Amino acid sequence: MNKDKGNRLDEALSNLPNLAFIGLVEQYIDSVNLFNEQFGTRIGCRRVLNRGTQSRANVSEALREFVAMHNREDAVLYTAAENLFAARTRDLRDCYG
């Protein structure tokens, strides 16, 4: 990782806790509940099933490794966001059971 990328990642990681809200699509219901609690709203959860007809593309292992190598910083930032989201939802559950 070059110095410039490292600085941007460090800056993004340090700014993450300052975001008013973090939601994760794979934890949609908890994200909506957290948003409602944080902002005093009553947004409902809408379930939409993805019924597309396309199948997953065949991707070679070499391509997967290439993408992973070039998205390493994104993965680090996303893991930090997941951890912050978990802490915020845990705090919410602790307050309201």
mmCIF file as gemmi writes it, N, C-alpha and C atoms, coordinates in Angstrom:
data_model
loop_
_atom_site.group_PDB
_atom_site.id
_atom_site.type_symbol
_atom_site.label_atom_id
_atom_site.label_alt_id
_atom_site.label_comp_id
_atom_site.label_asym_id
_atom_site.label_entity_id
_atom_site.label_seq_id
_atom_site.pdbx_PDB_ins_code
_atom_site.Cartn_x
_atom_site.Cartn_y
_atom_site.Cartn_z
_atom_site.occupancy
_atom_site.B_iso_or_equiv
_atom_site.pdbx_formal_charge
_atom_site.auth_seq_id
_atom_site.auth_asym_id
_atom_site.pdbx_PDB_model_num
ATOM 1 N N . MET Axp A 1 ? 0.858 -1.175 0 1 0 ? 1 A 1
ATOM 2 C CA . MET Axp A 1 ? 0 0 0 1 0 ? 1 A 1
ATOM 3 C C . MET Axp A 1 ? 0.899 1.232 0 1 0 ? 1 A 1
ATOM 4 N N . ASN Axp A 2 ? 0.652 2.152 -0.944 1 0 ? 2 A 1
ATOM 5 C CA . ASN Axp A 2 ? 1.5 3.337 -0.958 1 0 ? 2 A 1
ATOM 6 C C . ASN Axp A 2 ? 1.082 4.315 0.132 1 0 ? 2 A 1
ATOM 7 N N . LYS Axp A 3 ? 1.958 5.279 0.398 1 0 ? 3 A 1
ATOM 8 C CA . LYS Axp A 3 ? 1.737 6.204 1.508 1 0 ? 3 A 1
ATOM 9 C C . LYS Axp A 3 ? 0.446 6.991 1.364 1 0 ? 3 A 1
ATOM 10 N N . ASP Axp A 4 ? 0.147 7.452 0.14 1 0 ? 4 A 1
ATOM 11 C CA . ASP Axp A 4 ? -1.062 8.235 -0.093 1 0 ? 4 A 1
ATOM 12 C C . ASP Axp A 4 ? -2.315 7.421 0.217 1 0 ? 4 A 1
ATOM 13 N N . LYS Axp A 5 ? -2.356 6.161 -0.237 1 0 ? 5 A 1
ATOM 14 C CA . LYS Axp A 5 ? -3.501 5.295 0.055 1 0 ? 5 A 1
ATOM 15 C C . LYS Axp A 5 ? -3.626 5.044 1.545 1 0 ? 5 A 1
ATOM 16 N N . GLY Axp A 6 ? -2.493 4.835 2.206 1 0 ? 6 A 1
ATOM 17 C CA . GLY Axp A 6 ? -2.51 4.615 3.645 1 0 ? 6 A 1
ATOM 18 C C . GLY Axp A 6 ? -3.066 5.811 4.388 1 0 ? 6 A 1
ATOM 19 N N . ASN Axp A 7 ? -2.692 7.011 3.957 1 0 ? 7 A 1
ATOM 20 C CA . ASN Axp A 7 ? -3.206 8.221 4.593 1 0 ? 7 A 1
ATOM 21 C C . ASN Axp A 7 ? -4.713 8.356 4.398 1 0 ? 7 A 1
ATOM 22 N N . ARG Axp A 8 ? -5.185 8.042 3.198 1 0 ? 8 A 1
ATOM 23 C CA . ARG Axp A 8 ? -6.631 8.123 2.932 1 0 ? 8 A 1
ATOM 24 C C . ARG Axp A 8 ? -7.384 7.096 3.757 1 0 ? 8 A 1
ATOM 25 N N . LEU Axp A 9 ? -6.843 5.902 3.881 1 0 ? 9 A 1
ATOM 26 C CA . LEU Axp A 9 ? -7.494 4.875 4.683 1 0 ? 9 A 1
ATOM 27 C C . LEU Axp A 9 ? -7.517 5.293 6.145 1 0 ? 9 A 1
ATOM 28 N N . ASP Axp A 10 ? -6.401 5.776 6.652 1 0 ? 10 A 1
ATOM 29 C CA . ASP Axp A 10 ? -6.352 6.233 8.046 1 0 ? 10 A 1
ATOM 30 C C . ASP Axp A 10 ? -7.371 7.351 8.29 1 0 ? 10 A 1
ATOM 31 N N . GLU Axp A 11 ? -7.474 8.271 7.339 1 0 ? 11 A 1
ATOM 32 C CA . GLU Axp A 11 ? -8.435 9.375 7.471 1 0 ? 11 A 1
ATOM 33 C C . GLU Axp A 11 ? -9.875 8.85 7.46 1 0 ? 11 A 1
ATOM 34 N N . ALA Axp A 12 ? -10.163 7.931 6.564 1 0 ? 12 A 1
ATOM 35 C CA . ALA Axp A 12 ? -11.507 7.357 6.497 1 0 ? 12 A 1
ATOM 36 C C . ALA Axp A 12 ? -11.844 6.608 7.775 1 0 ? 12 A 1
ATOM 37 N N . LEU Axp A 13 ? -10.892 5.844 8.295 1 0 ? 13 A 1
ATOM 38 C CA . LEU Axp A 13 ? -11.121 5.098 9.538 1 0 ? 13 A 1
ATOM 39 C C . LEU Axp A 13 ? -11.351 6.037 10.719 1 0 ? 13 A 1
ATOM 40 N N . SER Axp A 14 ? -10.609 7.144 10.758 1 0 ? 14 A 1
ATOM 41 C CA . SER Axp A 14 ? -10.783 8.078 11.877 1 0 ? 14 A 1
ATOM 42 C C . SER Axp A 14 ? -12.087 8.861 11.748 1 0 ? 14 A 1
ATOM 43 N N . ASN Axp A 15 ? -12.59 9.045 10.53 1 0 ? 15 A 1
ATOM 44 C CA . ASN Axp A 15 ? -13.85 9.763 10.33 1 0 ? 15 A 1
ATOM 45 C C . ASN Axp A 15 ? -15.081 8.891 10.535 1 0 ? 15 A 1
ATOM 46 N N . LEU Axp A 16 ? -14.923 7.599 10.439 1 0 ? 16 A 1
ATOM 47 C CA . LEU Axp A 16 ? -16.05 6.676 10.505 1 0 ? 16 A 1
ATOM 48 C C . LEU Axp A 16 ? -16.929 6.883 11.748 1 0 ? 16 A 1
ATOM 49 N N . PRO Axp A 17 ? -16.372 6.989 12.948 1 0 ? 17 A 1
ATOM 50 C CA . PRO Axp A 17 ? -17.228 7.178 14.126 1 0 ? 17 A 1
ATOM 51 C C . PRO Axp A 17 ? -17.993 8.503 14.132 1 0 ? 17 A 1
ATOM 52 N N . ASN Axp A 18 ? -17.563 9.448 13.306 1 0 ? 18 A 1
ATOM 53 C CA . ASN Axp A 18 ? -18.232 10.746 13.259 1 0 ? 18 A 1
ATOM 54 C C . ASN Axp A 18 ? -19.482 10.74 12.388 1 0 ? 18 A 1
ATOM 55 N N . LEU Axp A 19 ? -19.683 9.677 11.628 1 0 ? 19 A 1
ATOM 56 C CA . LEU Axp A 19 ? -20.872 9.603 10.786 1 0 ? 19 A 1
ATOM 57 C C . LEU Axp A 19 ? -22.105 9.438 11.676 1 0 ? 19 A 1
ATOM 58 N N . ALA Axp A 20 ? -23.127 10.204 11.386 1 0 ? 20 A 1
ATOM 59 C CA . ALA Axp A 20 ? -24.342 10.14 12.201 1 0 ? 20 A 1
ATOM 60 C C . ALA Axp A 20 ? -25.013 8.78 12.105 1 0 ? 20 A 1
ATOM 61 N N . PHE Axp A 21 ? -24.885 8.144 10.957 1 0 ? 21 A 1
ATOM 62 C CA . PHE Axp A 21 ? -25.562 6.86 10.773 1 0 ? 21 A 1
ATOM 63 C C . PHE Axp A 21 ? -24.738 5.957 9.867 1 0 ? 21 A 1
ATOM 64 N N . ILE Axp A 22 ? -24.716 4.695 10.222 1 0 ? 22 A 1
ATOM 65 C CA . ILE Axp A 22 ? -24.128 3.653 9.381 1 0 ? 22 A 1
ATOM 66 C C . ILE Axp A 22 ? -25.146 2.532 9.316 1 0 ? 22 A 1
ATOM 67 N N . GLY Axp A 23 ? -25.499 2.114 8.109 1 0 ? 23 A 1
ATOM 68 C CA . GLY Axp A 23 ? -26.394 0.988 7.911 1 0 ? 23 A 1
ATOM 69 C C . GLY Axp A 23 ? -25.749 -0.009 6.978 1 0 ? 23 A 1
ATOM 70 N N . LEU Axp A 24 ? -26.136 -1.253 7.113 1 0 ? 24 A 1
ATOM 71 C CA . LEU Axp A 24 ? -25.598 -2.319 6.273 1 0 ? 24 A 1
ATOM 72 C C . LEU Axp A 24 ? -26.752 -3.02 5.574 1 0 ? 24 A 1
ATOM 73 N N . VAL Axp A 25 ? -26.671 -3.127 4.276 1 0 ? 25 A 1
ATOM 74 C CA . VAL Axp A 25 ? -27.771 -3.726 3.523 1 0 ? 25 A 1
ATOM 75 C C . VAL Axp A 25 ? -28.009 -5.17 3.95 1 0 ? 25 A 1
ATOM 76 N N . GLU Axp A 26 ? -26.954 -5.884 4.314 1 0 ? 26 A 1
ATOM 77 C CA . GLU Axp A 26 ? -27.147 -7.273 4.727 1 0 ? 26 A 1
ATOM 78 C C . GLU Axp A 26 ? -27.74 -7.389 6.127 1 0 ? 26 A 1
ATOM 79 N N . GLN Axp A 27 ? -27.869 -6.258 6.807 1 0 ? 27 A 1
ATOM 80 C CA . GLN Axp A 27 ? -28.552 -6.206 8.106 1 0 ? 27 A 1
ATOM 81 C C . GLN Axp A 27 ? -29.611 -5.102 8.034 1 0 ? 27 A 1
ATOM 82 N N . TYR Axp A 28 ? -30.424 -5.209 6.997 1 0 ? 28 A 1
ATOM 83 C CA . TYR Axp A 28 ? -31.38 -4.165 6.646 1 0 ? 28 A 1
ATOM 84 C C . TYR Axp A 28 ? -32.339 -3.824 7.793 1 0 ? 28 A 1
ATOM 85 N N . ILE Axp A 29 ? -32.972 -4.814 8.382 1 0 ? 29 A 1
ATOM 86 C CA . ILE Axp A 29 ? -33.967 -4.552 9.428 1 0 ? 29 A 1
ATOM 87 C C . ILE Axp A 29 ? -33.317 -3.864 10.622 1 0 ? 29 A 1
ATOM 88 N N . ASP Axp A 30 ? -32.175 -4.359 11.076 1 0 ? 30 A 1
ATOM 89 C CA . ASP Axp A 30 ? -31.472 -3.696 12.181 1 0 ? 30 A 1
ATOM 90 C C . ASP Axp A 30 ? -31.05 -2.285 11.792 1 0 ? 30 A 1
ATOM 91 N N . SER Axp A 31 ? -30.674 -2.085 10.53 1 0 ? 31 A 1
ATOM 92 C CA . SER Axp A 31 ? -30.275 -0.753 10.068 1 0 ? 31 A 1
ATOM 93 C C . SER Axp A 31 ? -31.454 0.215 10.13 1 0 ? 31 A 1
ATOM 94 N N . VAL Axp A 32 ? -32.614 -0.228 9.666 1 0 ? 32 A 1
ATOM 95 C CA . VAL Axp A 32 ? -33.809 0.631 9.703 1 0 ? 32 A 1
ATOM 96 C C . VAL Axp A 32 ? -34.189 0.932 11.147 1 0 ? 32 A 1
ATOM 97 N N . ASN Axp A 33 ? -34.146 -0.069 12.001 1 0 ? 33 A 1
ATOM 98 C CA . ASN Axp A 33 ? -34.476 0.15 13.416 1 0 ? 33 A 1
ATOM 99 C C . ASN Axp A 33 ? -33.512 1.129 14.075 1 0 ? 33 A 1
ATOM 100 N N . LEU Axp A 34 ? -32.235 0.994 13.774 1 0 ? 34 A 1
ATOM 101 C CA . LEU Axp A 34 ? -31.24 1.908 14.326 1 0 ? 34 A 1
ATOM 102 C C . LEU Axp A 34 ? -31.488 3.33 13.821 1 0 ? 34 A 1
ATOM 103 N N . PHE Axp A 35 ? -31.768 3.468 12.536 1 0 ? 35 A 1
ATOM 104 C CA . PHE Axp A 35 ? -32.061 4.787 11.968 1 0 ? 35 A 1
ATOM 105 C C . PHE Axp A 35 ? -33.274 5.412 12.658 1 0 ? 35 A 1
ATOM 106 N N . ASN Axp A 36 ? -34.331 4.637 12.804 1 0 ? 36 A 1
ATOM 107 C CA . ASN Axp A 36 ? -35.535 5.143 13.462 1 0 ? 36 A 1
ATOM 108 C C . ASN Axp A 36 ? -35.244 5.613 14.886 1 0 ? 36 A 1
ATOM 109 N N . GLU Axp A 37 ? -34.465 4.837 15.6 1 0 ? 37 A 1
ATOM 110 C CA . GLU Axp A 37 ? -34.149 5.201 16.985 1 0 ? 37 A 1
ATOM 111 C C . GLU Axp A 37 ? -33.275 6.445 17.042 1 0 ? 37 A 1
ATOM 112 N N . GLN Axp A 38 ? -32.285 6.504 16.191 1 0 ? 38 A 1
ATOM 113 C CA . GLN Axp A 38 ? -31.369 7.643 16.209 1 0 ? 38 A 1
ATOM 114 C C . GLN Axp A 38 ? -32.042 8.953 15.815 1 0 ? 38 A 1
ATOM 115 N N . PHE Axp A 39 ? -32.977 8.886 14.879 1 0 ? 39 A 1
ATOM 116 C CA . PHE Axp A 39 ? -33.543 10.109 14.323 1 0 ? 39 A 1
ATOM 117 C C . PHE Axp A 39 ? -35.018 10.312 14.643 1 0 ? 39 A 1
ATOM 118 N N . GLY Axp A 40 ? -35.582 9.439 15.488 1 0 ? 40 A 1
ATOM 119 C CA . GLY Axp A 40 ? -36.967 9.603 15.912 1 0 ? 40 A 1
ATOM 120 C C . GLY Axp A 40 ? -37.966 9.463 14.778 1 0 ? 40 A 1
ATOM 121 N N . THR Axp A 41 ? -37.679 8.592 13.836 1 0 ? 41 A 1
ATOM 122 C CA . THR Axp A 41 ? -38.578 8.385 12.704 1 0 ? 41 A 1
ATOM 123 C C . THR Axp A 41 ? -39.298 7.055 12.847 1 0 ? 41 A 1
ATOM 124 N N . ARG Axp A 42 ? -40.202 6.802 11.94 1 0 ? 42 A 1
ATOM 125 C CA . ARG Axp A 42 ? -40.942 5.531 11.925 1 0 ? 42 A 1
ATOM 126 C C . ARG Axp A 42 ? -40.947 4.944 10.518 1 0 ? 42 A 1
ATOM 127 N N . ILE Axp A 43 ? -39.785 4.816 9.958 1 0 ? 43 A 1
ATOM 128 C CA . ILE Axp A 43 ? -39.68 4.224 8.632 1 0 ? 43 A 1
ATOM 129 C C . ILE Axp A 43 ? -39.907 2.727 8.762 1 0 ? 43 A 1
ATOM 130 N N . GLY Axp A 44 ? -40.771 2.184 7.934 1 0 ? 44 A 1
ATOM 131 C CA . GLY Axp A 44 ? -41.051 0.753 7.97 1 0 ? 44 A 1
ATOM 132 C C . GLY Axp A 44 ? -40.061 -0.028 7.138 1 0 ? 44 A 1
ATOM 133 N N . CYS Axp A 45 ? -39.962 -1.3 7.426 1 0 ? 45 A 1
ATOM 134 C CA . CYS Axp A 45 ? -39.091 -2.187 6.66 1 0 ? 45 A 1
ATOM 135 C C . CYS Axp A 45 ? -39.892 -2.76 5.509 1 0 ? 45 A 1
ATOM 136 N N . ARG Axp A 46 ? -39.352 -2.635 4.349 1 0 ? 46 A 1
ATOM 137 C CA . ARG Axp A 46 ? -40.007 -3.154 3.154 1 0 ? 46 A 1
ATOM 138 C C . ARG Axp A 46 ? -39.195 -4.318 2.628 1 0 ? 46 A 1
ATOM 139 N N . ARG Axp A 47 ? -39.832 -5.422 2.458 1 0 ? 47 A 1
ATOM 140 C CA . ARG Axp A 47 ? -39.138 -6.604 1.959 1 0 ? 47 A 1
ATOM 141 C C . ARG Axp A 47 ? -39.388 -6.744 0.458 1 0 ? 47 A 1
ATOM 142 N N . VAL Axp A 48 ? -38.314 -6.778 -0.273 1 0 ? 48 A 1
ATOM 143 C CA . VAL Axp A 48 ? -38.389 -6.973 -1.715 1 0 ? 48 A 1
ATOM 144 C C . VAL Axp A 48 ? -37.471 -8.137 -2.049 1 0 ? 48 A 1
ATOM 145 N N . LEU Axp A 49 ? -38.023 -9.13 -2.667 1 0 ? 49 A 1
ATOM 146 C CA . LEU Axp A 49 ? -37.226 -10.292 -3.036 1 0 ? 49 A 1
ATOM 147 C C . LEU Axp A 49 ? -36.614 -10.059 -4.399 1 0 ? 49 A 1
ATOM 148 N N . ASN Axp A 50 ? -35.354 -10.349 -4.513 1 0 ? 50 A 1
ATOM 149 C CA . ASN Axp A 50 ? -34.666 -10.248 -5.793 1 0 ? 50 A 1
ATOM 150 C C . ASN Axp A 50 ? -34.982 -11.517 -6.578 1 0 ? 50 A 1
ATOM 151 N N . ARG Axp A 51 ? -35.784 -11.356 -7.585 1 0 ? 51 A 1
ATOM 152 C CA . ARG Axp A 51 ? -36.197 -12.529 -8.366 1 0 ? 51 A 1
ATOM 153 C C . ARG Axp A 51 ? -35.63 -12.485 -9.777 1 0 ? 51 A 1
ATOM 154 N N . GLY Axp A 52 ? -34.437 -11.97 -9.895 1 0 ? 52 A 1
ATOM 155 C CA . GLY Axp A 52 ? -33.789 -11.896 -11.201 1 0 ? 52 A 1
ATOM 156 C C . GLY Axp A 52 ? -33.571 -13.27 -11.792 1 0 ? 52 A 1
ATOM 157 N N . THR Axp A 53 ? -33.414 -13.304 -13.093 1 0 ? 53 A 1
ATOM 158 C CA . THR Axp A 53 ? -33.214 -14.583 -13.768 1 0 ? 53 A 1
ATOM 159 C C . THR Axp A 53 ? -31.754 -14.846 -14.079 1 0 ? 53 A 1
ATOM 160 N N . GLN Axp A 54 ? -30.897 -13.863 -13.86 1 0 ? 54 A 1
ATOM 161 C CA . GLN Axp A 54 ? -29.484 -14.068 -14.141 1 0 ? 54 A 1
ATOM 162 C C . GLN Axp A 54 ? -28.852 -14.915 -13.056 1 0 ? 54 A 1
ATOM 163 N N . SER Axp A 55 ? -27.97 -15.778 -13.487 1 0 ? 55 A 1
ATOM 164 C CA . SER Axp A 55 ? -27.223 -16.563 -12.516 1 0 ? 55 A 1
ATOM 165 C C . SER Axp A 55 ? -25.895 -15.869 -12.242 1 0 ? 55 A 1
ATOM 166 N N . ARG Axp A 56 ? -25.231 -16.31 -11.23 1 0 ? 56 A 1
ATOM 167 C CA . ARG Axp A 56 ? -23.92 -15.735 -10.917 1 0 ? 56 A 1
ATOM 168 C C . ARG Axp A 56 ? -22.94 -16.046 -12.038 1 0 ? 56 A 1
ATOM 169 N N . ALA Axp A 57 ? -22.138 -15.068 -12.329 1 0 ? 57 A 1
ATOM 170 C CA . ALA Axp A 57 ? -21.132 -15.246 -13.377 1 0 ? 57 A 1
ATOM 171 C C . ALA Axp A 57 ? -20.017 -16.147 -12.879 1 0 ? 57 A 1
ATOM 172 N N . ASN Axp A 58 ? -19.462 -16.9 -13.796 1 0 ? 58 A 1
ATOM 173 C CA . ASN Axp A 58 ? -18.288 -17.698 -13.465 1 0 ? 58 A 1
ATOM 174 C C . ASN Axp A 58 ? -17.085 -16.765 -13.446 1 0 ? 58 A 1
ATOM 175 N N . VAL Axp A 59 ? -16.445 -16.669 -12.303 1 0 ? 59 A 1
ATOM 176 C CA . VAL Axp A 59 ? -15.293 -15.791 -12.138 1 0 ? 59 A 1
ATOM 177 C C . VAL Axp A 59 ? -14.114 -16.658 -11.722 1 0 ? 59 A 1
ATOM 178 N N . SER Axp A 60 ? -13.033 -16.497 -12.425 1 0 ? 60 A 1
ATOM 179 C CA . SER Axp A 60 ? -11.855 -17.314 -12.133 1 0 ? 60 A 1
ATOM 180 C C . SER Axp A 60 ? -11.263 -16.912 -10.775 1 0 ? 60 A 1
ATOM 181 N N . GLU Axp A 61 ? -10.542 -17.831 -10.201 1 0 ? 61 A 1
ATOM 182 C CA . GLU Axp A 61 ? -9.868 -17.567 -8.929 1 0 ? 61 A 1
ATOM 183 C C . GLU Axp A 61 ? -8.847 -16.451 -9.1 1 0 ? 61 A 1
ATOM 184 N N . ALA Axp A 62 ? -8.19 -16.408 -10.236 1 0 ? 62 A 1
ATOM 185 C CA . ALA Axp A 62 ? -7.209 -15.347 -10.493 1 0 ? 62 A 1
ATOM 186 C C . ALA Axp A 62 ? -7.872 -13.974 -10.485 1 0 ? 62 A 1
ATOM 187 N N . LEU Axp A 63 ? -9.049 -13.869 -11.081 1 0 ? 63 A 1
ATOM 188 C CA . LEU Axp A 63 ? -9.766 -12.592 -11.077 1 0 ? 63 A 1
ATOM 189 C C . LEU Axp A 63 ? -10.218 -12.228 -9.673 1 0 ? 63 A 1
ATOM 190 N N . ARG Axp A 64 ? -10.697 -13.204 -8.912 1 0 ? 64 A 1
ATOM 191 C CA . ARG Axp A 64 ? -11.098 -12.946 -7.514 1 0 ? 64 A 1
ATOM 192 C C . ARG Axp A 64 ? -9.911 -12.403 -6.701 1 0 ? 64 A 1
ATOM 193 N N . GLU Axp A 65 ? -8.753 -13.008 -6.881 1 0 ? 65 A 1
ATOM 194 C CA . GLU Axp A 65 ? -7.552 -12.558 -6.173 1 0 ? 65 A 1
ATOM 195 C C . GLU Axp A 65 ? -7.151 -11.151 -6.607 1 0 ? 65 A 1
ATOM 196 N N . PHE Axp A 66 ? -7.252 -10.861 -7.891 1 0 ? 66 A 1
ATOM 197 C CA . PHE Axp A 66 ? -6.936 -9.537 -8.411 1 0 ? 66 A 1
ATOM 198 C C . PHE Axp A 66 ? -7.853 -8.478 -7.794 1 0 ? 66 A 1
ATOM 199 N N . VAL Axp A 67 ? -9.144 -8.753 -7.77 1 0 ? 67 A 1
ATOM 200 C CA . VAL Axp A 67 ? -10.109 -7.813 -7.195 1 0 ? 67 A 1
ATOM 201 C C . VAL Axp A 67 ? -9.835 -7.629 -5.702 1 0 ? 67 A 1
ATOM 202 N N . ALA Axp A 68 ? -9.596 -8.713 -4.988 1 0 ? 68 A 1
ATOM 203 C CA . ALA Axp A 68 ? -9.316 -8.625 -3.554 1 0 ? 68 A 1
ATOM 204 C C . ALA Axp A 68 ? -8.072 -7.791 -3.288 1 0 ? 68 A 1
ATOM 205 N N . MET Axp A 69 ? -7.039 -7.981 -4.099 1 0 ? 69 A 1
ATOM 206 C CA . MET Axp A 69 ? -5.798 -7.235 -3.919 1 0 ? 69 A 1
ATOM 207 C C . MET Axp A 69 ? -6.03 -5.738 -4.121 1 0 ? 69 A 1
ATOM 208 N N . HIS Axp A 70 ? -6.842 -5.377 -5.085 1 0 ? 70 A 1
ATOM 209 C CA . HIS Axp A 70 ? -7.064 -3.975 -5.405 1 0 ? 70 A 1
ATOM 210 C C . HIS Axp A 70 ? -8.172 -3.332 -4.559 1 0 ? 70 A 1
ATOM 211 N N . ASN Axp A 71 ? -8.793 -4.11 -3.711 1 0 ? 71 A 1
ATOM 212 C CA . ASN Axp A 71 ? -9.845 -3.58 -2.845 1 0 ? 71 A 1
ATOM 213 C C . ASN Axp A 71 ? -9.541 -3.812 -1.37 1 0 ? 71 A 1
ATOM 214 N N . ARG Axp A 72 ? -8.286 -4.023 -1.069 1 0 ? 72 A 1
ATOM 215 C CA . ARG Axp A 72 ? -7.879 -4.314 0.303 1 0 ? 72 A 1
ATOM 216 C C . ARG Axp A 72 ? -8.291 -3.204 1.267 1 0 ? 72 A 1
ATOM 217 N N . GLU Axp A 73 ? -8.061 -1.954 0.867 1 0 ? 73 A 1
ATOM 218 C CA . GLU Axp A 73 ? -8.409 -0.824 1.739 1 0 ? 73 A 1
ATOM 219 C C . GLU Axp A 73 ? -9.913 -0.751 1.956 1 0 ? 73 A 1
ATOM 220 N N . ASP Axp A 74 ? -10.691 -1.011 0.898 1 0 ? 74 A 1
ATOM 221 C CA . ASP Axp A 74 ? -12.151 -1.03 1.035 1 0 ? 74 A 1
ATOM 222 C C . ASP Axp A 74 ? -12.584 -2.083 2.043 1 0 ? 74 A 1
ATOM 223 N N . ALA Axp A 75 ? -11.952 -3.239 1.993 1 0 ? 75 A 1
ATOM 224 C CA . ALA Axp A 75 ? -12.301 -4.323 2.91 1 0 ? 75 A 1
ATOM 225 C C . ALA Axp A 75 ? -11.991 -3.938 4.351 1 0 ? 75 A 1
ATOM 226 N N . VAL Axp A 76 ? -10.866 -3.275 4.571 1 0 ? 76 A 1
ATOM 227 C CA . VAL Axp A 76 ? -10.506 -2.825 5.926 1 0 ? 76 A 1
ATOM 228 C C . VAL Axp A 76 ? -11.533 -1.814 6.429 1 0 ? 76 A 1
ATOM 229 N N . LEU Axp A 77 ? -11.9 -0.861 5.6 1 0 ? 77 A 1
ATOM 230 C CA . LEU Axp A 77 ? -12.88 0.156 5.98 1 0 ? 77 A 1
ATOM 231 C C . LEU Axp A 77 ? -14.247 -0.478 6.235 1 0 ? 77 A 1
ATOM 232 N N . TYR Axp A 78 ? -14.646 -1.418 5.388 1 0 ? 78 A 1
ATOM 233 C CA . TYR Axp A 78 ? -15.944 -2.065 5.564 1 0 ? 78 A 1
ATOM 234 C C . TYR Axp A 78 ? -15.985 -2.871 6.86 1 0 ? 78 A 1
ATOM 235 N N . THR Axp A 79 ? -14.905 -3.557 7.184 1 0 ? 79 A 1
ATOM 236 C CA . THR Axp A 79 ? -14.853 -4.307 8.445 1 0 ? 79 A 1
ATOM 237 C C . THR Axp A 79 ? -14.99 -3.358 9.637 1 0 ? 79 A 1
ATOM 238 N N . ALA Axp A 80 ? -14.344 -2.206 9.572 1 0 ? 80 A 1
ATOM 239 C CA . ALA Axp A 80 ? -14.473 -1.221 10.647 1 0 ? 80 A 1
ATOM 240 C C . ALA Axp A 80 ? -15.915 -0.714 10.74 1 0 ? 80 A 1
ATOM 241 N N . ALA Axp A 81 ? -16.56 -0.509 9.605 1 0 ? 81 A 1
ATOM 242 C CA . ALA Axp A 81 ? -17.964 -0.076 9.601 1 0 ? 81 A 1
ATOM 243 C C . ALA Axp A 81 ? -18.862 -1.157 10.189 1 0 ? 81 A 1
ATOM 244 N N . GLU Axp A 82 ? -18.598 -2.413 9.867 1 0 ? 82 A 1
ATOM 245 C CA . GLU Axp A 82 ? -19.371 -3.519 10.451 1 0 ? 82 A 1
ATOM 246 C C . GLU Axp A 82 ? -19.222 -3.543 11.976 1 0 ? 82 A 1
ATOM 247 N N . ASN Axp A 83 ? -18.006 -3.337 12.454 1 0 ? 83 A 1
ATOM 248 C CA . ASN Axp A 83 ? -17.766 -3.346 13.898 1 0 ? 83 A 1
ATOM 249 C C . ASN Axp A 83 ? -18.482 -2.182 14.588 1 0 ? 83 A 1
ATOM 250 N N . LEU Axp A 84 ? -18.443 -1 13.976 1 0 ? 84 A 1
ATOM 251 C CA . LEU Axp A 84 ? -19.133 0.155 14.537 1 0 ? 84 A 1
ATOM 252 C C . LEU Axp A 84 ? -20.64 -0.063 14.529 1 0 ? 84 A 1
ATOM 253 N N . PHE Axp A 85 ? -21.164 -0.609 13.452 1 0 ? 85 A 1
ATOM 254 C CA . PHE Axp A 85 ? -22.593 -0.916 13.361 1 0 ? 85 A 1
ATOM 255 C C . PHE Axp A 85 ? -22.987 -1.899 14.465 1 0 ? 85 A 1
ATOM 256 N N . ALA Axp A 86 ? -22.191 -2.935 14.658 1 0 ? 86 A 1
ATOM 257 C CA . ALA Axp A 86 ? -22.48 -3.924 15.702 1 0 ? 86 A 1
ATOM 258 C C . ALA Axp A 86 ? -22.5 -3.275 17.084 1 0 ? 86 A 1
ATOM 259 N N . ALA Axp A 87 ? -21.56 -2.382 17.333 1 0 ? 87 A 1
ATOM 260 C CA . ALA Axp A 87 ? -21.521 -1.7 18.631 1 0 ? 87 A 1
ATOM 261 C C . ALA Axp A 87 ? -22.753 -0.81 18.814 1 0 ? 87 A 1
ATOM 262 N N . ARG Axp A 88 ? -23.14 -0.099 17.764 1 0 ? 88 A 1
ATOM 263 C CA . ARG Axp A 88 ? -24.299 0.793 17.873 1 0 ? 88 A 1
ATOM 264 C C . ARG Axp A 88 ? -25.59 0.011 18.042 1 0 ? 88 A 1
ATOM 265 N N . THR Axp A 89 ? -25.747 -1.107 17.349 1 0 ? 89 A 1
ATOM 266 C CA . THR Axp A 89 ? -26.965 -1.898 17.522 1 0 ? 89 A 1
ATOM 267 C C . THR Axp A 89 ? -26.959 -2.604 18.881 1 0 ? 89 A 1
ATOM 268 N N . ARG Axp A 90 ? -25.786 -2.988 19.361 1 0 ? 90 A 1
ATOM 269 C CA . ARG Axp A 90 ? -25.687 -3.591 20.69 1 0 ? 90 A 1
ATOM 270 C C . ARG Axp A 90 ? -26.074 -2.575 21.748 1 0 ? 90 A 1
ATOM 271 N N . ASP Axp A 91 ? -25.612 -1.339 21.617 1 0 ? 91 A 1
ATOM 272 C CA . ASP Axp A 91 ? -25.98 -0.276 22.551 1 0 ? 91 A 1
ATOM 273 C C . ASP Axp A 91 ? -27.486 -0.059 22.55 1 0 ? 91 A 1
ATOM 274 N N . LEU Axp A 92 ? -28.097 -0.115 21.366 1 0 ? 92 A 1
ATOM 275 C CA . LEU Axp A 92 ? -29.541 0.07 21.247 1 0 ? 92 A 1
ATOM 276 C C . LEU Axp A 92 ? -30.278 -1.067 21.947 1 0 ? 92 A 1
ATOM 277 N N . ARG Axp A 93 ? -29.821 -2.291 21.748 1 0 ? 93 A 1
ATOM 278 C CA . ARG Axp A 93 ? -30.457 -3.449 22.402 1 0 ? 93 A 1
ATOM 279 C C . ARG Axp A 93 ? -30.289 -3.375 23.919 1 0 ? 93 A 1
ATOM 280 N N . ASP Axp A 94 ? -29.126 -2.918 24.368 1 0 ? 94 A 1
ATOM 281 C CA . ASP Axp A 94 ? -28.895 -2.785 25.811 1 0 ? 94 A 1
ATOM 282 C C . ASP Axp A 94 ? -29.863 -1.779 26.436 1 0 ? 94 A 1
ATOM 283 N N . CYS Axp A 95 ? -30.188 -0.721 25.697 1 0 ? 95 A 1
ATOM 284 C CA . CYS Axp A 95 ? -31.095 0.307 26.214 1 0 ? 95 A 1
ATOM 285 C C . CYS Axp A 95 ? -32.546 -0.168 26.21 1 0 ? 95 A 1
ATOM 286 N N . TYR Axp A 96 ? -32.925 -0.939 25.179 1 0 ? 96 A 1
ATOM 287 C CA . TYR Axp A 96 ? -34.341 -1.258 25.009 1 0 ? 96 A 1
ATOM 288 C C . TYR Axp A 96 ? -34.659 -2.75 25.095 1 0 ? 96 A 1
ATOM 289 N N . GLY Axp A 97 ? -33.661 -3.531 25.376 1 0 ? 97 A 1
ATOM 290 C CA . GLY Axp A 97 ? -33.889 -4.959 25.57 1 0 ? 97 A 1
ATOM 291 C C . GLY Axp A 97 ? -34.051 -5.724 24.365 1 0 ? 97 A 1
